[in-house]
């Protein structure tokens, strides 16, 4: 198991609706990539608030991300965001 601290981040709109959940070891850099990178998503302009929670490893963060997507149902996540 990788011991690199990794963040689970969430993006919310002005109405506090959850838009997206992601994982990164550099959440600020990932935020900038979401805003300005080549894979910029059109919904990024809806983001009004961001939260970051740190896990002690990437594996734990990925598990937390999957659980969050399945239970919290963010509007713009595809992976894990469906009924099994």
ChimeraX attribute file (.defattr): number of C-alpha atoms within 10 A of each C-alpha:
attribute: neighborCount
match mode: 1-to-1
recipient: residues
	/A:1	7
	/A:2	10
	/A:3	11
	/A:4	12
	/A:5	16
	/A:6	23
	/A:7	25
	/A:8	23
	/A:9	21
	/A:10	21
	/A:11	22
	/A:12	20
	/A:13	17
	/A:14	10
	/A:15	10
	/A:16	11
	/A:17	16
	/A:18	21
	/A:19	20
	/A:20	23
	/A:21	24
	/A:22	21
	/A:23	23
	/A:24	19
	/A:25	17
	/A:26	11
	/A:27	21
	/A:28	12
	/A:29	11
	/A:30	16
	/A:31	17
	/A:32	11
	/A:33	14
	/A:34	17
	/A:35	17
	/A:36	12
	/A:37	11
	/A:38	8
	/A:39	9
	/A:40	12
	/A:41	13
	/A:42	9
	/A:43	14
	/A:44	18
	/A:45	10
	/A:46	13
	/A:47	19
	/A:48	13
	/A:49	14
	/A:50	16
	/A:51	12
	/A:52	17
	/A:53	13
	/A:54	17
	/A:55	20
	/A:56	13
	/A:57	16
	/A:58	21
	/A:59	16
	/A:60	19
	/A:61	23
	/A:62	18
	/A:63	13
	/A:64	19
	/A:65	20
	/A:66	18
	/A:67	14
	/A:68	19
	/A:69	22
	/A:70	17
	/A:71	11
	/A:72	15
	/A:73	19
	/A:74	19
	/A:75	15
	/A:76	16
	/A:77	16
	/A:78	11
	/A:79	9
	/A:80	15
	/A:81	18
	/A:82	10
	/A:83	5
	/A:84	5
